[in-house]
Amino acid sequence: MIIASNFKTNHTRKSTREFVSKVADFAKNLSVDVRIYPPSSALDCFDLSKNIKIGAQNFYPAQYGSFTGEIGFEQLEEFKIDSLLVGHSERRSILGESNELIKEKFDFAKAKNVEIIFCIGEPQTVWAGGSLAVLDYLWNQLEGIDLKYEKLIIAYEPVWAIGTGRSAPLEEIENTLSFLKEDIDRPLLYGGSVKAENIAEILRLKSCDGVLVGSASWNVENFIEMIKIANEELK
């Protein structure tokens, strides 16, 4: 089971180190796999147990080069980063990343043999069209992605549920994940207004292998509570 926190544009280098230290102390002997994705300015080297990884929210698909404002893989290697978010809806919609660029990022990360959490999700206009429209949209986002890559994790995040406080209905989450699982033999996460109050019922879904959490995870005590709940669900 994977419990992942995406800091987005939050936390500083100092607060990230304090956050990671507290989480590491709590989770080091648990069965839950923990992932934390700080902003790039807060990346650092941490002494962590094997079930905890610090990842990057973004990178440019190049080792290094002339890409002003971007992060090459050389910079990630300095901090031994081996887990990456690719395809998050905010990078797709706000920053205009195309499926082609996202696929290029995926292929580059795959060639580096790192863990990839690949994010997919539909906007509300597609969701309103029903389950078939949703699945068609999601498969379009997955086109050209090697679904057999052994370090691939898929995060299903309905765009209309991210940061709104309104999670998708449990039955819809399960239906979507179960359809994806028919053709994807990799861990499937759910993201979209996950919090301590609803994480247990989401993790109990048969096809759900974990969660990717945004704002509800930025407070370290809240995130530790979610890890604690997840660990209880594994017993």
Buried (B, 14 or more C-beta within 10 A) or exposed (E): BBBBBBBBEBBEEEBBBEBBBBBBEBBEEBEBBBBBBBBBEBBEEBEBEEBBBBBBBBBBBBEEEEEEEBBBBEBBEEBEBBBBBBBBBBBBEEEEBEBEBBBBBBBBBBEBEBBBBBBBBBBEEBBEEEEEBBBEBBEEBBEEBEEEBEBBBBBBBBBBBBBEEEBBEBEBBBBBBBBBBEEBEBBBBBBBBBBBEBBEEBBEBEBBBBBBBBBBBBEBEBBBBBBBBBBEBEE
